């Protein structure tokens, strides 16, 4: 394996695993006994995640998306 490929694999595995962990943590916010949220809050969260995922895909040439913004409820 060449050095660029090895670096890509190492970084991609770490970053994707970290992202998956964080997504699972977002899922933990669904506990209504511990948190108060509206349907609109949930829509905003998933729109932001979807938008950012589409932007990342477009950087690999897989999708057509534009713009990026910080997430805020």
C-alpha positions in Angstrom: 0.0 0.0 0.0 1.5 3.4 -0.9 1.8 6.1 1.7 -1.1 8.3 0.4 -3.5 5.3 0.5 -2.3 4.3 4.0 -2.8 7.8 5.3 -6.3 7.9 3.7 -7.3 4.6 5.3 -6.0 5.5 8.7 -7.6 9.0 8.7 -10.9 7.8 7.2 -11.4 5.0 9.6 -10.8 7.2 12.6 -13.0 10.0 11.4 -15.8 7.8 10.2 -15.8 5.9 13.5 -15.8 9.2 15.5 -18.7 10.5 13.3 -20.7 7.3 13.9 -20.1 7.5 17.6 -21.3 11.1 17.6 -24.4 10.2 15.6 -25.2 7.5 18.1 -24.9 10.2 20.9 -27.3 12.4 19.0 -29.7 9.4 19.0 -29.4 9.4 22.8 -31.1 12.9 22.8 -34.4 11.1 22.0 -34.9 10.3 25.6 -37.9 12.5 26.5 -37.5 11.7 30.2 -34.2 13.6 30.1 -34.7 16.2 27.4 -37.4 18.5 26.1 -37.5 19.1 22.3 -39.9 19.8 19.5 -40.5 18.1 16.2 -39.0 21.2 14.6 -35.8 20.7 16.6 -35.5 17.2 15.3 -36.2 18.3 11.7 -33.4 20.9 12.0 -30.9 18.4 13.4 -31.5 15.9 10.6 -31.7 18.6 7.9 -28.3 19.9 9.0 -26.8 16.4 9.2 -28.2 15.5 5.7 -27.0 18.7 4.2 -23.4 18.2 5.6 -23.3 14.6 4.4 -24.4 15.7 0.9 -21.7 18.4 0.9 -19.1 15.8 1.9 -20.3 13.4 -0.8 -20.1 16.2 -3.4 -16.5 16.8 -2.6 -15.9 13.2 -3.7 -17.9 13.9 -6.9 -21.0 11.9 -5.8 -23.6 14.5 -5.3 -24.7 18.0 -6.1 -24.9 20.2 -3.0 -23.9 23.7 -2.2 -22.9 25.6 0.9 -22.1 24.7 4.5 -23.2 26.4 7.7 -22.8 25.8 11.3 -25.6 24.1 13.1 -27.9 26.0 15.5 -31.3 25.1 16.8 
